[in-house]
Amino acid sequence: QVQLVESGGGLVQAGGSLRLSCAASRRIFGINIMGWYRQAPGKQRELVANITSGGSTTYTDSVKGRFTISRDNVKNTVSLQMNSLKPEDTAVYYCNVKGRQALLGSFDYWGQGTQVTVSS
C-alpha cells in the first residue's frame, strides 16, 4: 500500500508564505497527475492545483499568481509554494496522485492532510 506523506503546514499570518511537500512511501510507476486539494470547515474538498507528468499545470482561480506547484518525477514528490496567503486559504491540504499501471489499473492515492491556518 502506498502512503503519501505531507509536510510543511502550519500557522502563518496573512501575507506570509508556506511550502507544502508530499512524498510517497515508495516509488510509484505510471503517475499521470499529482496535485493538491483543500477542504475548509463546512465546505467541500476542492482542487487547488495539479501538474501532469509533462509539466502542465492547473490552478483554481483564487490561487493563481500566488501559488506554484512543482513535481519531481524521479523522486515522486510534489510541492506547493504558497505566497501572499490569505485567511480564506485556511484549510486542510491534501496531496493526491493519480495514474495507471498496466497490471493494477488506475490508482488514486491521497495523503492524510496537513493543516494550513492563516491568521488575519
N, C-alpha and C positions, 0 to 999 in steps of 0.2 A: 504494500500500500504506500502510495506516495504522499508525503506530507509537505505542505507549503508553510514556511515559517516567515512571518512578517516581523519587521523591527523598525524602529525609528519614530513611532508615535509618541505623543506626549502633550504637554500643555505649553501653549505659546501665546503671546499677546498678538492682537490684531496688527497686521503689517509685518509680522515675523515670518520665518521660514522653517520648514521641516523637510527632511528627506526620508521617505519610506523605502524600505528594501524588502525583497521577497526572494527566498532561496528554496529550492526543492531539496528534499532529503536524499534524493538520488538522481542520477541522470535520467532525463525523460526524452525519449525519442518521439519524433512526429509532432512536436509542438507547432501549432499554427499561430494562435493568438495568445498573448499574455496581456493581462490588464488589471486595472484597479477599479473596484466598486466601493460605494459607501452607503451606509444606512444611518440616517439620523433618527432620533427617537420619534416614534409615531409616523414615520414615513417609510415608503418602500425603498428597497435597495435600488440604487441607480448606478449606471456606468459613469465612471469619472474619466477614464482614458484607457485606450488599448493600443497595442502595437503588434503588427503582423511580423512574421518571420522575415519578410522583405523590408521591414522598417517603416511601413506606412502607419501613420498614427491617426487616431480619432480622439477628440476631446468633447466633453459636454460643454455647452456654450458658457456656462457660468465659470469655468476654469480656464478658458482659452486666454493665452497670454500670460497666465500666472503659473500654471503647472506644466511640467515637462516629463514625459515618460521616456524611459530608455530600457534597453534589454541587452543582455549578454547571451548570445545563442550557444556559446560553448559552456558557460557556467550555469546556464538555465536560471538566470536571475533577472528580475525586473525591478526597476526603481521608479519612484515618483518624486520629483523635486517640486516642492510646493512653496511658492513665494507669494508675498503680499496676501497672506492668509487673512480671512475674514471670519467673524463669528459664525456665519452661515455655513462655513466649511466644517464645523464641528460635527463629527460622526465617527462611527466605527468604519475603518477602511479595510477592505478585503482584497487579497490578491487572488487572481483567477488565471488558470491556464487551460486552454482548450486545444485539442488536436486529434490526431487519428493515428493508430498503429495498425499495420496490416493484419496481425493476428488478433489483437484485442478489440479492434474497432475504435469508435470515438471515445474520447475521455474528456472530463470536465472536472478539474480539481480546484478546491477552494482552501484558502488559508483560514486560520481561526479568528482573524481580525485583530486590528490594533486601533486603540482609541486615539483620536486626534481631537483636542479641545482648544478652541481659540477664544480667548477672553477679550472683551471689548475694553 
